[in-house]
Amino acid sequence: MILLDVFSSPIAFGAQIFILIVCVLIGLGAGLSAIDVRSTFTKKK
């Protein structure tokens, strides 16, 4: 509910963009880490 309140409240538009970019970067980092770990384990076999 807090996240919904942040996006529905009339705070600065830049803050919403910042939160969105941070979430995207975290998602990309997690995805790249998963791909790196997968390729590392497949090379050892």
BALOPA-862827 format. One record per atom (N, C-alpha, C): x, y, z. Coordinates in steps of 0.1 Angstrom, whole numbers, plus 2048, in hexadecimal, padded with zeros to 3 digits. Example, Ala and Ser with C-alpha at 12.3 -4.5 7.8 and 13.67 -1.06 7.14 Angstrom:
BEGIN
8847C784E;87B7D384E;8847DF84E;8807EA847;8897F5847;88180084F;
This chain:
BEGIN
8087F4800;800800800;80980D800;81480C806;81D818807;82281B7F9;8258117F1;8298147E3;81E81B7DB;8128167DD;80681C7D6;80482A7DA;80682D7E7;80583A7EC;80F8447E6;81B83E7E4;8268477DF;82284B7D0;81D8417C9;81A8447BB;80D84C7B9;80484B7C2;7F88527C1;7F88607C7;8028627D0;80386F7D7;8098797CD;8058867CF;80B8907C6;8198957CA;82288B7CA;83088F7CD;8378937C0;8438977C1;84A89B7B5;84B8907AB;84989479E;84988A793;857883792;86188B795;86F886795;87187B79F;86B87B7AA;86C8717B4;8668647AF;85B8657A8;8558587A3;85E852798;86485B78F;86D856785;87984F78C;87E856796;88A85079D;8878427A3;87B8417A9;8778347AF;8768297A4;87082D799;86E82478E;87C820788;885829786;892826781;89A81D78B;89981F797;8A08177A1;89A8097A1;88D80779F;8877FA79E;88C7F3792;88D7FA787;8917F477A;8A07EF77B;8A87F8781;8B67F4783;8B87E878C;8B07E7796;8B17DC79F;8AD7CF798;8A27D078F;89E7C5788;8A87C077E;8AF7CA777;8B97C776D;8C57C0774;8C97C677F;8D47C0787;8D27B278B;8C67AF790;8C27A2794;8C2798788;8BD79D77C;8BD795770;8CB79276B;8D379C76B;8E1799767;8E9790770;8E679177D;8ED789787;8E877A784;8DB778782;8D676B780;8DD765773;8DE76D768;8E476875C;8F276475E;8F976D766;90876B768;90A75E770;90175C77B;903750783;8FF74377B;8F5744772;8F173976A;8FD735760;90373F75A;90E73C750;91A737758;91C73C764;92873776C;92672876F;91A724773;918716777;91870D76A;91371275F;913709753;92270874E;92B711750;93871074B;940705753;93D704760;9446FA768;9416EC765;9356E975F;9316DB75C;9376D6750;
